[in-house]
Amino acid sequence: MSTRVQLGADQLRAAGTVASQVDNATFLPRESSADAQHGLALSLDVPETPMNCNHQGVAVNGKAIDLFPAARFRLVSDDSDLVPLDRDLLRNPEGESYWDVTLSPGKVWSEPEDGGWSRAALPFQLSNIFENDTHHGIATFLYNDTGISPVFYQIVTETKAFLCPDNLQAWGWLKATPEPLSPDDCLATCEAYHEEQRDQLPIRPLADWKSDATRAGLDDIDQGFGSESSIVSGLIVDGEIYATPCRTSMGDHPYPRSMKFGIWSATKTAFCSIACLRLAQVIGEDPRETRVADLLPEAQNNPVWADVTIGHCLDMATGVGTAAGDDDQAGVFADYQIEDWQSKESEEALRGYTHYHEWFVAPSQHEKNGAAFACSGYPWPAGTVVRYRDQDLYIAGAALDALLKGHRGPDSRIWDMVRDEVYRPARIHHAVNFHTIETDPQQQVPLSDAGLLLSMDNVARLGKLILEGGIIEGQQILAPGLLDQFFNVRTKKGLPTGIETTDGEVHYYGGIWHLPYRSQNGEAFWIPTMKGYGGQLIQLLPNHTIGFRFAYDSYETEERYDMLKLVRLSDAMRAFR
């Protein structure tokens, strides 16, 4: 089609002329498109603006979810790409909007009907620093050497929301004020972007692997239980990403590589376990043996935490909790009272729910630590029973941060260490992690329980690092012995959870779910799985492939979803040995 039907130039110049969401293909160049006619190097100041959405008038923690946040978008064009200068979390804590925003690379081009203007498309994510869902949007506008048009945007899919109501669908117009950018800032951004491009892996359809052996597995992923709440599923094979389309309410997402997914509790492994492995390599000893009370002042003189170590926190076996005070192993989630409906089941459940939410919304490290340490203890000792608690993995991260400071000094931060000494050398570009909110930056710690945003390329590089033994260009980055303990697929490890797969009982160890699996050749394996709220999955597989899924599962869907789907498909593609 040569003539644009939606978001034509006349519509973009007159805000309000499009009053609904549009097909996502509208944000892509057309067959008749050409290169952009103008360079772009602008800072766009966007004011807080009401959104058209399906959750009008809803506030969370006193902030409106139907307001687009005030933000500054600093953007530069680089050939046909649109590159944000700022790829971390953009926040306006003084505003009335609930949302923070992250920007991702998009495209610039021109179309014959645009009257000599150029056109831009900008992928972005809305999120909130207290929770780890991402609401995926795309914006577009016209520009030339003297100005820009109003900006049209829409939000069309999300990883599972928690405090915010599910399935936010939004669209609207933004009036941005442009200012020119410094050429030096733009040059540095473009040079860094070229390096990022060199590290990008090919993305191909997962269906390319269709054969008689894989047909059933592919059909199960595409049409089976949980497919309706999946955004994308895929496997990384031999340095290439094979994925389903990234499905949204308005068609496939046009920029899948640019999507940063909020992975919720998969952060526990992708950040906190990795931080433990890096710190062990740096200090030459196992951080897990260190007592939490020796590192965090809020735990001192608290008898419940007297003998609890970082390792107990990583294993979800602190012996701390408020619900289900017997040691029935089937109760791994017995203390995970996070949903409103759970709080109504008993007084004990209400106490657990209240403890959790007081901790969850506590802004600073001191307040968050205090809320985590306020819980009572179980009658059994640490290290004997697993109880799933986000607080424990958060405390593990805060304790690792304190331990690092003890070795490197008070200005050291565990997030900086992982970002600079693990992620960047592993070619994991622009991973985003949320932190506590502090007036003193030295007190800031990462949300190591759930706070990481990763792209498909990021997932591939992280998996590669683990599967290659924590070695980058001949240098040992992650402690090898401990890494083998965490991720060895042939070793039974950790505590039983009471959760069953078709092949046995799942265990938990080191911030990682370990799923029993019997391969098509009859061999027994333990599949290391990073699992996040709402169906987020990253799996390290015996044939050196990496599985991933990002989704918005309901509570019931997540509980019933078969976490071995990608495992079986990979085994059918290339038999596990």
N, C-alpha and C positions, 0 to 999 in steps of 0.2 A: 504494500500500500504506500503510495507516494505522498498523499495528503494527510496531515495529522487531523484526527477527529477529536481527540481530547488534549487539553492543555496546549492549544495553539497559541501563537504569539499574542493575539488580541485578548485571549482569556488571561494569559499570564500578566499582561500589562494592567488589567483591571481586576484587582482583588475582589473576590466574592462571586465572580462569574461561574466558578465551579463550586458546587455546593454539596459534594459527596466524594467519597473515595473513587479512585479510577483504577483501571487495570494497571498492574505493575509494569507491563511492557511499555507503558507510556513514558517511563523514565529512562528508556533506552534510545540510542540513536536509531534512525529509520534507514531504510534502503537508500533513500535520496540524501542522506546526511553527508556532510563533508567536515573537514577539520574546522576547529573553532577559528573564527576570524579575528579574535582578540586574545591577548594574554590576560591572565587574571592574577592579581596579587593584592588581595583586599582583606581588611578586617571588617567583618559585618557585625555590628552591634544589634542584637535582637532583643526587644523588650519582652517582658512577661506578657503573654497574650492568651486570651481565652481560646480553648480548643472546642471544636465540635466533636462530641464523643458520646458513647453509649453509657457513660457513668457521670452524667452531669450532677453537679452539686455535692459530690462525694469528697469528704476530707479524711485523710489518714494522718494521725499524729498532729492534727491541727493544720495540715497543709492540703491545698486543693489539688486533686489529680486531674482536673479539667483545665489546668493552666499550663501552657508551654513555658518553660523556664527562661528567664533572662539569661543571655549568654553572649559571648564574643566568639564568633567563628572566624578564625584566621585561615585563609585559604589561598593556595597558589596553584596555577595550572602548570602541568609538566607534560608537554606533548598533548596526548589526548586524555590525560588523567587529571583529576582534581584532588589535590593533596592537602589535608588539614595540617597546619603547623602544630596543633595541640591534639594529642591522641589519648591523653589521660582523662580522668573524670573532670568535667567542667561543672563547678558548683556555684550557686548563689544562695548561701544559707540564710541571708536576710530576706529573701523573697517569700511570696505566698505560695509558690508552686511546690508540690511534693517532689518534683523531678530534678535529677541531675542528668547530664547528657554526655555521651562520648561520640566522637566523629570518626568516620572511616573514609578511605579513598573512594572517589567516584569518577565521573567522566565529564569532559567538555567536548562540544561539537557545535556545528551550525546546520541549519536547515533552510532550504530555499525560501520558505514562506515566512521566515522570521524577520524579514526586512532589514537584513544587514547586521542583526544582533547575533551573539553567540548564546549557547545554551549550556547549563550545568546541571548535573544530578549529584546529590550528596547523600549517601547512606549515613544513618545515625542510630543510636540506641538511647532511649530513655531508661533510667534506672533510679534507684534511691540508695543512698549510702548505708541505710540500715538493712536493706534486703538485697537479694542477689538475682532477682528476675531482670531480664532485659526485654524491652518493648521496642521492636525493630521498625524503623521508619525510613522513609526516603523523602528528600526535598528536591525541588527544582526551581530554577529561575533563569531569566534572560539577563545578559550583561553586554556592555560594550565599553569603550574607553572612558565614558563619562558617567556611567551609572548602572544600576541594576533594577530589574522589575520587582514587584512583590514576590515573595517566596511561597509556593504552594508545597504542602507536605502532607503525608499520611502515615499512620502507624497501623500495621497490618498483621503482626504476629508477636508472640512473646514466649519466653521460657516461663515456666509455671510461676504465677504470682502468689504471694503469701498474705501480706497485710492489705494490699490493694485488691479490689475485686478482680475476678478472672476476666480474660478476653477483652482487654481494652482495645477498642476500635476508635480511631480518631483521625481527624483531618482538619485543615484550616489554612490560614494565610498569615504570613509574618511580614512586617514592614521593617526591613533591615537598613541601618544607616552605615554606608560604606566609608572606609578610610584606607588610604594606601599603606602598604606594608613595606618594611625595610628590605631592600634587595639582599642584604647579607643574611637576614633571617630566612628568606625564601631560598637562597642558594644552599644553605646548610640543610634545609628540609628536603630539597630535591635530591641532594647527594645521598642523604640517608635513605630516601625512598628508593633510589636506584639500587642500593644495597639490599633493601627489603625485597624488591622485585627479583633480584638475582636468586634469592633464597626461596621464592615461591615455587610450590610443587604443582605439576599439572593436575587439573581437576577433570575427571572423566565420569561418565554415567556408571553407576553401580551395575546397571543392566548389561554393561559390556561383558560381565562375567557369566551371562546366562548360558547354561548348558543343561543337559539331562541331569547332571549331578547336582546342579545348584538351583534348578527351577523351583523346587518346593520351598527352599530357603528364601529365595528372592520374593516369591509370591507371599510368603508369610510376613516379610518385612513390609511389602507394599500394600497388602490387603488384609493381613491378619489382625488379631487383637492388638490394640494400641496404635494401629497405623493412623487412625483419625486424629490422634493427638500428637503425632510425630511431626516435627518440623523437618528434620533431616536425619538420615541414618547412612553410615558409610564404613568403608574399610580403607586403610592405607596399606598399599601393597607395593613393595619395591620402589619406594620413594614417589609414588603417585597416589592421589586421593581419588577414590571411587565413591561417589555419593549419589543418593537420590536427589531430585530437585528439592530446594528449600521451599516448602509449601507455606502459603499464607492465604488469608481470606480473599485476596485480590490477585490470585495467580502466583506462579513461582517468583521468588525473590530474584530481581535482575542482577544483583551483585552479591552472590553467595560468599565469595572470598572475603568480602568486607564485613560480614556479619560477626560481631563479637557476642558470644553466647554467655549469659550468666549461668555458671555451672553449679551453683549452690554447693552442696556438700562434697562434690567431687574436688572442691578446693582442699579438702582435708588431705587428700593424697597429692594432688598436683602442686600444692604449695607447702603444706605443713610437713608431710613426710619427706618431701624433697629438701626442705630447710633442715630437717634433722640429719639427713644424709650428707648434705654439704657441710654443716657445722661439725659433724663427726670427722670428716676429712680434714677440716681446717685445724681443729684442736687436738686431733689424734686420740680421742677417747669417745666413748659412747655417751651422748647427752642423755639418753634415756634413764641412766642410773641416778641422775641428779634429782634431789627432792624439790618439789615445787615450793615448799615453805622456806627453803634456803634462798630462793630467788625472788619471790614476790611478797612484799611486806604485808599485804592484806591477808595472806595465809598463815602468817606467823601467829603462834599461840592459839591456833585453831586445831583442836584435837582430831577433828575429822580428816584433816589434811596432813597430819603429822608424818605419815609414812608414805604419802602418795608421791610418785615420781613422774617425770615427763613421760616415761615409757608407759606407765599406767594410763595416763591421759590419752596417749596415742592409741592404746589398745581398747579404749572405752571401758576400762576396768578399774575405775577409781574407788569403787565401793561407796560412792556418793549418790544420793538421790532422794526423792520425796514420795515416789509411788511404788507399789508392788514390792513390799518388803520381804518376800521370800525369794529363795535363790533358784526358782524355776527357770531353767535356761531358755525355755520357750518365750520368756518375757523380755527379749532383747529391746523391744520398743515400749516396754511397760512404763518407763519413766519419760517417754517422749510425748508429753501432753501439750501439743502445740496448737491444735485446732479448737475453735470455740465449742463445737459440739462435744469434744472430749471432756471439756471442763464441767459439763453438766452431768457426767456419769456418776460422780461420787465426790465427797469432800476431799478425799485423797487426790483425786484427779484435778480438782480445782486448785489445790495447793501446788501441784506440779505445774499446772498451766500458769498460775500467777508467778511462781518462781521463774519460769522460762521467759515470760514476756517482760518481767522487770529487768531481767538480764539482757534480753534481746534489744530493747530500746534504750538501754543505758548508753549515753554518748561517749564518755571518756573511759580511758583504761582503768582509772581508779574506781569509778562507779561500776564498770562492767566486772572488774575483778571482785569487788565487794558483793555484787549480786550473785556471782558464780559461787563464791565461798559461803554464802548464806544458807545453802541447802544442808539438810541433815545427812547423816551417814547411815548406811545399811549395816546389818549385824555381821556381815562377812568382811574379811580383809580385802584390801586392794589386790588386784591381780588374779582374782578367782572367778568372778562372774562378769560377763559383758552386759552393760546397759548403755544403750545409744543415747548420748547427750552431746549436743552441740557445744555446751559450755566446756566440756573436757578438752575438745580439740582447740577451742579458742585459748584456753589456759595453756595448753601445750605450746602454742605459738608465742604467747606472751612470755612464758618461761624461757623458751629458746632465745627470744630477743634479749631477755635479761642475762642469760648465760653468755651470749655473744658480747654484750657490753662489758661483762666481767673480763673477757679475754682481749677485746680490742679497744675498749674505752667507751665513755658515755655517749659519744656521737654516733656510734655504730648502730645500724638498724638491720633487723633480720630480713625485711623486705628488700632493702638495698643490696644485701649480700646475695640473695637469691636472684634478684633481677640482674645484677652486674656480673656475678660470678657463675651463674648457672644458665639463666634464660638467654642472656645476650650471646654468650659463647655458643650456645646450642642453636642460635638463629631463631629464637622465639621473640619476635618483634612485637613491641607495644602491648604486652600483656598488662592488664589493669587489675589492681587489687584494692579493695576498699579498706579503710583504716578507722580507728577510733577518732573521735573529734576532740581536739585538744587546743588549749590556749598556748601550751608549751609544746612545740613540735618534738622535743626529746622524749615526751611521754607517749607519743603516738605509736601504736602497734597495729599490725595488720589483722584483719578479721580472717583468721586462719581456719575457721570452721566453715565459712561460706562467704566468699567475697571476690572471686576471681572471674574475669571475663577473658575468654579465649576464642580465637578463630580456628577454623579447620586446619590452617597451616600451623598454628601454634600447637594444636593437639598432635599433629604428625611429628613435629620436631621434639616435643616432650617424650612421646612414645619411643622415638628413635634413640634418644639419650638413654632411656632406661634399658631398652633392649640391647644396646651396645655396651652395657656394663658401666654406665656413668663416665665414659671416656670421650673426650673431645680432642681430636687431632693429637692423639697420643698422650694427652694429659688426663690423669685421674681426677675428675671433678667431684664425684660422689663416692663416699666410703664404700669400697667394693664388697667387703664382708657383710656389712649391714644391708646394702642394696640387695644382695643375694637372699638374705633372710626375708626381706620385705617382698620380693617379687619372684622368687623361684617358683616355677609353675609345677614342679614335681614334688614339692615338699608340703605336707600337711602342717599347718601352723595356726597359732592363735586359739581363741576360745570359741566354742560352739554357740550359735545364735538361736537355734530353734527354727530358723528359716530353711525350708527344703527346696531344692531344685529336683528335677527328674532324676538326678544322679547322686543325691546325698544332701547332707546338711552343710549349710554355708558357715564359714568361720570368719572372725574379724581379728585383724592383727596389723599394727603399725599404721593405723589410719586407712586401712585398705580392706575391702570385702574380698574374700577368697571363695570362689564358687567351684564346687566339685563338678568335674565333667569327665565323662568316659567317651573317648574319641571313637570315630568310625573304625579305627584299627583296634579298639578294645583297651587302649592305654588310659590310665587314670591321670588326670591333671587337676591342678588348682588354679583357676583363672583369676589373676589380680584385677580387681574391678574398682574403678573410681565411680561412685554413685552419688547423684545429687537429687534433691527434692524435685518432684515433678517429672522424673524419668530421664535425667541427664546421666549418660553412661560413657566412660572411656575404659577400654579393656586391652590389656597386653596379652597377646596370644602366642601359643607355643611355636607357630610357624613364622614368627617375627612379623606378623601383620598387627594392625592396631584397629580396633573397632570403636565406633563412636555413635552416639545418638543424642539429639537435643529435642526437647519435647515440652508439652504442657499437660502432662497426665493429671487426671483427677486423683484423689486419694485412693479410690477403688481401682482405677486403672493401674496406678503405680504398684499397688499391692499385688495385683494379679499378673502384671506384665512378665513375660518370659525373658529373663536376662541372658539366656543362652542363645537367643536367635542369631546374633551376629557371630557367636562362637561356632555354631553349627555350620553357618554359611561359609565361614573362613575355612573350616575343616574340610568341607566339601570342595572348596576351590583348590586347596593345597593341603593335603593330609598332614595332620599333626604327627610329629615324630619325637 
